């Protein structure tokens, strides 16, 4: 039986059998208490045993981390628990030595990152990765209930969606020979041309949106960016919907609706985990998330944002300028200024990607970033350029190869229409949901510069 079932139903007075692990073990002369978890829920089960057990002496020596099977009766607790299991039989299934690193004490997150394969056995990471699972399900549930097709974007690609060039190369070439010869013969490589791990599934997603109207991707993406900030990892997951016959305003409607849905689903389905985060990780977290659900998101042009920042009685570290990006301090100020989430739209063309819809002013594109209180940018999207000539000219301005991207450009020739989409980094969402402030602690095995360990 799963421990989760015990907490969801009334088993008082009934005999049950559970299997799981010892989280803590307190032994007295004639009895003992085992803090027991099987991982099926955040709550732990207290197991009580006494010297009436046939193997009492052996059980009293079982160490933290050991796997056990317990038979017994669910009885009213004499302590603070809802109930406890009075054991009639305890069997050792898997022993654990005394040098097991995860002991019943506080461990730093830095310590646990060095043994990521064991950290799910701690309370913090039990909560984090259950919320990760529930949030992922909520994302699929949201799109599936609304008729979106789940599209699996290729992980190996020959196109650089962002145009930044920070991609991990995929090759079967002998790199020692390449270094010796001083040249690369891509015609002899596996794909016959340069290939890399994808930074985004957006471009391929657009091809399916032109057939299914509404699609979404949800999968791993990769950036070869040598960054060690709390919000950057070299392997992370992205959610990227693409919607045909949808303009920028419609795009923002979906972004707001989807975010509120996922946040509410997690609050409703992970109450004990969220209470744990609220108490031990970020005070006021639940109130923050409920406020987001109840908020009406502000929509404002980038140019107006810069005007507000320039008029602000604040000494900025980075002075806000028209035509330029905004900094973290600006994001924080704007969300506080409007007391809630803010869509910043119609960004300067020169700081945004080639595929974004060019506005009639010739200076801006129909792009949008969502800024949320306490986290900054959480989602980013745009109306895509649907005019063939404008897209080709923009690519030429940026010295991009139109031959390599012919398949993408041709979408504008074969039944083009207004279409939009957005991207949301899954781990950034989890940082916002849990209050855990480092991306390394919301992904099972973080891949960052110099780190590919377990």
N, C-alpha and C positions, 0 to 999 in steps of 0.2 A: 504494500500500500504506500502511496505517496504521502508525505507529510502535508502537502497542500490540501489533500482531501480531508485530513483531520481538522484543519482550520476552517474549512468551508462547510463542514457538516457536524452534526452532533453524534459523537462516538462515545460519550460517557458511559462507562460500565461495560463497554464492548472489548473483546480481545482483538488485537491487531498484530501484524508483523510489518516492520519497517526495515529498510536497508539504507545505510548512509555512512557518514563519517563523524568521528569525534572532533568537536571544535574545542572543547575544554573538558577537563576531568578533575573533579574535586573528590578526594577520597577521605573517609573517616575510618575509624576502627571497625565498625560493624555495618556501615552502609556507604553509599557513594552517589554522586550526581554527575551525569554526563550531559553536556551541552551538545545536542545532536542536530545535524543538518543533512538533508539528502539533496539539496539544491533545487527542489521543485517550487520553493517559495522562499521569501526573505526571512520569515519567522523561523526560529529554531524550536525544537522540541526538547523539553527537559525529561531525561530518563532517570528514574530513581531505582536503585537496586539495594538489596541488603544481603546479610550473610546466609540467607536461606537459599541463595543460588548455589547449585552444586559446584560451579567453578568460580566461586566468589574470589578466591585468592588470585586466580588468573585474571579475572575481569578487572580487579583493582590495579593491575599492572598495565592495562591497555593504555597506550600513549596517544597524545593528540595527533590527528591525521590518520589514525587507523580506520579501516573500513569494517563495519560490524553489521550483524543482523540481530534485531531485537524482537522478541515476542513478549506480549504483556497486555495489561488492562489499562484503558484510558480512565483516569480518576481525576477528581477535583484536586487542584494544586493547593499545597500548603503555603506556597509563596505568592509571587506576583504574576505567575503565568496563568493563562486561561485554563489550562489543564496540564497534566503530565502523564507520562507512561510509566506505570509500575511494572518493572521487568520481571518475567518469570524465567526467561532464558536469554542469554546474550552469547552470540557466537562470533568469533574473530574471523573475518573474511580476508583481510589484508593488513598485515602488520605495518607499523611505521616506526622508524628509529627515533631516538631522543634528539638527534641533530636535525630533525625536520625544521626547515627555516621559518615556517608560518606558525608561530606560537601565539597563544591568546594574550597578545599585548599590542600596543599601537606600533605599527611600522610606518616609516615615511614612504611617501609615494616614490621618491627617488630610489629607495632600497628595493621596492617591489618592482620597479621597471627593470631592474637587473635580473629578475627572475619572473618574467611575465607569464611563464607557463604555470606558475603556482598562485599568482595573485587573484584569480577568480575565487579562491577559497577564503578570501577576506570579506568582511561585511561591505566595505566600500565598493569593491569591484563586483561582488555579487549583485549589488544594486545597479551599478553603472551598466553592466552588460545585459542585465534583464531589461532595463529601460531601452538599451540599444535594440534589443530584439523586438520589444513591443512597439517602439517608434518605427522600426522598419516595416513591421506588419501594418501599422496605421497608414504609412505612406502608400503601400500597395492597395490597401483597402479603400483609401480615398479615391485613387485613380480608377481602380477596377469598378467601383460602384458608379462611376460617372462615364463608363464606356470607353476608357482609354485602352489602347493596346500596349502591352509591355514589350518593349523593343530591346533586344540585346545588342548593344553597339559593339563593334570589334575592339578588342584590346590592342591588337597589333595594327598599326596604321601607317600610311605613307603621307598623311596630311597633318599639318600643324594648325589646329583650329584657332589657337590664340595668337599665332604669329610671333610668339616670343622666342621660339627655338630652344626652350629649356625642356628637352625631351630625352628619355632614356633610349639609347639606340639598341635595336635588336639585330643581332648578326650571328652567323655561324663561321665567319672568317677567322682564320688563325691570327690573332692579334700580335703574337710574337713575330710572325712572318711579315705582317703589315709594318710593324715597327722597324724590322730589319730592311725591308725593301723601300720603305719611305713612301709608299703609295697604296691607295685603296682601289681595288677593282670590284665595284659593286655588281658588275654583270656576272661575277662569280659567286656573289652572295646568295643566300637562300631564296630571296624574293626577286633577285635580279635588279634591285634598286634599294636605296636607303629606306629602312623601316624603323619604327620606334613604337614605344608604349604610348597609348593614347593619353592626351591631356583633357579630352572631352569627347562625349559621344554626340554632341549637338549636330554637327554637319551631317553625319549619317542619319541621325534622327529626323532631320528635315526631309530626307528622301521618303521615309515611311509616313510622315505626316501628310505628304502629298498623295498618299494612297488610302490612309485610314482616318484622316482628319485630326485625330487626337491620339498621340502616343506619349510614352514616357520611358526614359532609361533610368536605371538604378543599378550602378555597378562601380567597380574600382577604376580610378584614374590615377595618373602618375605625373609628377613634375620633378625634373632634375634641377631643382632650385636649392642652392646651398644656403638654406636659411634654418636658423635654430630658434625661431620665435615660438611662443606658446601656441600659436594658431596655424603653424605650417608643418606639414608632413609630406614625405615624398610619395607615399601611397595613401590614398584616401578614397572615400566613396562619394559619388555625386548623384543627385536626382535632377533629371533634365527633361521636363515636358516640352513638347512642340505641338502647337495647335494651329491648324489651318483656319482661314476665315476669321482670324482674331487679331485685333489691333493692340496698341500699347495699353489702352485703357482696359480692355478685356483681359490682357495679360496680368495687369495689376489686380484685377478682381480675383483671378484664380490664385495668384500668389498669396493674397491675404486670406482667402478662404481655406486654402490647403494648410497654411501654417497654423491657423486657429484650430482646424480639425485635428491635426496631429498633436498639438499641445494639449487639447482637451482630452483626446483619447488616452494619452499617457497619464494625465492626472486622474482620469477615471479608472484606469486599469492597473496602475502601479501606486496605490495610495500609501502603502507602507514604505516603499522605496523613496517616494517623494517626501514623506514625512522625515525620513532619515536624512536626506539631503538638506531639507529645510532646517533641521536641528543641528547637524554636524558639519555641513559644507558651506551653505549660503543662507544666512538668516533672512527670512522674508521671501524665499524663493517661490513658494506657492502663491503668495499674494502677487508677486511680480508676474507670474504666468497667468493667473486669473485676470489681472488687469489687462494683459495683452489680448486675451480672448474677448474682453468686453470693449476694447478700444476700436475706434474708427480711425483707420490709418490715414494720416495726412498725405496729400500729394502736392508736390511743389517742384518748380523748375530749378535746375542747377544754378542758373544765373541769379535767381531770387535768393537761393541759399547763400551764395557768395555775398550778396548785398546785405543780408542779415548778419553774417559773420563779420563783415567789415564795419558795420555800425555798432557791433557789440562792444561793451566796455570791458574788454578782455585783452590782456597782453599775451598774444599767441606765440608759441614756439615756432610754428610755421605760419607765416602770414598768408591768409586766403587770397587767391587771385582768380579773376575771371579767366576761363579757358584752361584751368588747371584742376588737378584732382584735389580731393579734400583729405585731411589727415584725421587720425583717431580723435584728436581733441575737438575737431570740428564736428565729427559725427556725434560725439557725446553732447556737445552744446546744442545741436539741432534737435536731438530727441528730448532733451530737457526743455528746450524752448517751446516745443509743441506738446510736451508732457505725454509722449507716446511714440509709437512707431511712425516712421516717415519714409514715404517713397520720394526719392530724389530722381527726377526724370529730365529728359532732353539734355543730355550731356554734350560737351564739346566734342566735335567729330574727331579731332586729332588725338584724343587720349582714349578712344574706344576702338573696338575691333572692326575689321573691314566689312563684316557681313551685316552690320546694323543699318536700319533704314535711315536714309539721309533726309533730314527735314527740309522744308522749302526755303529756310533762311540760308542754306548753304554752309552754315557754321556748326550746326548741332545734329545729333542723331537721336532717334526715338529709343533711347536706352533708359534703363531704370535700375537703381540700387535701393534695396530696402534696408533702412537703418533701424535697429531696435534698441531700446534703453538697456544699458549695461553690457551690450555686446558689440555694437557697431553694425557693420554690414553683415547681413545674414543671407540675403538672396540677391541675385542680379539677373536681369533679363533685358530683352529688347524686342521690338518689332524688327523682323528680318527684311533686308533689302530684297524686294520682289521685282525690281526693274533690271532687266538684263544689262542695258548699256551703263547704268549707274554703277552696278556691281563690278563690271569689267573695268571701267575707268578708275574706280577706287582701288582695285587690286593693282592696276598699272601704276597708280600714284605711289603705292607702297612697295613697288618693285617685286610683286608676287607673281609667281608663274601661273598663268592662266591655263597652260597646257595640262599641268598636273591636277588642276582643279576643274577640268572640263565637265566632269560628271556633276559637280555641284552647281556650276554656272548654268548648265543645261536645264536645271529645274525651273529657271526663269523663262525658258523657251517652251517648255512642255506643260502648258496649263497652269501658269503661275497665278498666285493669288496672295492676298494679304495673309501673312502668318507671323506668329510670335512664339516666344518661348522664354524659358528662364532656367537658371541653375541654382541649386542649393547644396552646399557642402554638408554632407550628413554629419560629420564629426563636429562641425561648427554648431549645428543644431543641437547636438548632444551636449556640448559645452553649455549652451544656453539653457537646456532643459534640466541639467543636473547641478549646475553651479561649479562643477569640476573645471578648473580654468586652464588645463593644459591638454592639448590634443593627444599627447602621448598616453593620457590616462582614460581616453574614451574609445580607443581602438585596440583590439586585442593584442596585436603585435606591431608596435609602431616602427615604421621605417623612416628614419631621419638620417642626416649626414653622419656617416661613421657608425651607424647602428643597423644591423640586419640580424639581430640575435633573438633568442627565446628566453 
